[in-house]
Amino acid sequence: MANASKSEVALTIGEKTYTLKFGRNAMASVEGLFGGRSFGEIATEQSISVLRAMFWASLKQHHPEIDLLATGDLMDESDDEALAAAIGKALELAVVKNGRPQKPGQGGAGTTT
């Protein structure tokens, strides 16, 4: 069950409910799929490959058995507006909890001076 205080969002597709979360591991997974580009940069793009990657990464913590291909199949079964709203809400909760994802050169954790 999704817990908003843990930055989790529920999404029902068919008869199953999935829990989405954008923790640091999910963000790193997205960066890894796109050649190490920053999560903040990738998250602003509007493409099917980015949407699928974001959805997959947000599922990984609670649904590790779902791979990228299965994520695409879930997208085909889902309501586009509900999917976009759930991903958007999970991102919003992550930003509130962890701060806005940084683009290169913007400072933040791990930056040296």
QUIQUIFEN-V264132 format. One record per residue. N is the residue number from 1. RES is the residue in one letter. PHI is phi in degrees with one decimal (none if undefined). Layout:
BEGIN
n=N res=RES phi=PHI
n=N res=RES phi=PHI
END
This chain:
BEGIN
n=1 res=M phi=none
n=2 res=A phi=-68.9
n=3 res=N phi=-128.3
n=4 res=A phi=-59.7
n=5 res=S phi=-69.3
n=6 res=K phi=-105.8
n=7 res=S phi=63.2
n=8 res=E phi=-105.2
n=9 res=V phi=-130.9
n=10 res=A phi=-92.8
n=11 res=L phi=-138.3
n=12 res=T phi=-98.9
n=13 res=I phi=-126.9
n=14 res=G phi=64.8
n=15 res=E phi=-105.9
n=16 res=K phi=-114.7
n=17 res=T phi=-106.1
n=18 res=Y phi=-111.4
n=19 res=T phi=-110.0
n=20 res=L phi=-104.5
n=21 res=K phi=-154.7
n=22 res=F phi=-106.6
n=23 res=G phi=-83.2
n=24 res=R phi=-60.7
n=25 res=N phi=-64.9
n=26 res=A phi=-64.0
n=27 res=M phi=-62.8
n=28 res=A phi=-65.1
n=29 res=S phi=-63.3
n=30 res=V phi=-64.1
n=31 res=E phi=-58.4
n=32 res=G phi=-63.4
n=33 res=L phi=-70.6
n=34 res=F phi=-115.8
n=35 res=G phi=67.0
n=36 res=G phi=82.7
n=37 res=R phi=-61.7
n=38 res=S phi=-69.0
n=39 res=F phi=-57.8
n=40 res=G phi=-59.5
n=41 res=E phi=-70.2
n=42 res=I phi=-63.8
n=43 res=A phi=-62.1
n=44 res=T phi=-87.3
n=45 res=E phi=-80.0
n=46 res=Q phi=-119.9
n=47 res=S phi=-146.0
n=48 res=I phi=-63.2
n=49 res=S phi=-64.5
n=50 res=V phi=-69.7
n=51 res=L phi=-60.3
n=52 res=R phi=-63.4
n=53 res=A phi=-62.3
n=54 res=M phi=-65.0
n=55 res=F phi=-63.2
n=56 res=W phi=-58.3
n=57 res=A phi=-62.5
n=58 res=S phi=-70.7
n=59 res=L phi=-85.3
n=60 res=K phi=-54.2
n=61 res=Q phi=-63.8
n=62 res=H phi=-100.5
n=63 res=H phi=-138.2
n=64 res=P phi=-64.4
n=65 res=E phi=-75.2
n=66 res=I phi=-89.7
n=67 res=D phi=-96.4
n=68 res=L phi=-60.7
n=69 res=L phi=-64.0
n=70 res=A phi=-65.2
n=71 res=T phi=-62.2
n=72 res=G phi=-60.7
n=73 res=D phi=-63.6
n=74 res=L phi=-62.3
n=75 res=M phi=-61.0
n=76 res=D phi=-63.3
n=77 res=E phi=-85.3
n=78 res=S phi=-86.4
n=79 res=D phi=-80.6
n=80 res=D phi=-56.4
n=81 res=E phi=-67.7
n=82 res=A phi=-66.6
n=83 res=L phi=-63.3
n=84 res=A phi=-61.2
n=85 res=A phi=-65.1
n=86 res=A phi=-66.9
n=87 res=I phi=-63.2
n=88 res=G phi=-60.6
n=89 res=K phi=-66.8
n=90 res=A phi=-63.7
n=91 res=L phi=-65.0
n=92 res=E phi=-60.1
n=93 res=L phi=-64.3
n=94 res=A phi=-65.7
n=95 res=V phi=-66.6
n=96 res=V phi=-62.2
n=97 res=K phi=-76.9
n=98 res=N phi=-108.8
n=99 res=G phi=89.4
n=100 res=R phi=-60.4
n=101 res=P phi=-56.1
n=102 res=Q phi=-87.3
n=103 res=K phi=-86.1
n=104 res=P phi=-53.1
n=105 res=G phi=84.0
n=106 res=Q phi=-92.3
n=107 res=G phi=87.3
n=108 res=G phi=99.9
n=109 res=A phi=-59.3
n=110 res=G phi=85.4
n=111 res=T phi=-88.7
n=112 res=T phi=-109.1
n=113 res=T phi=-121.0
END
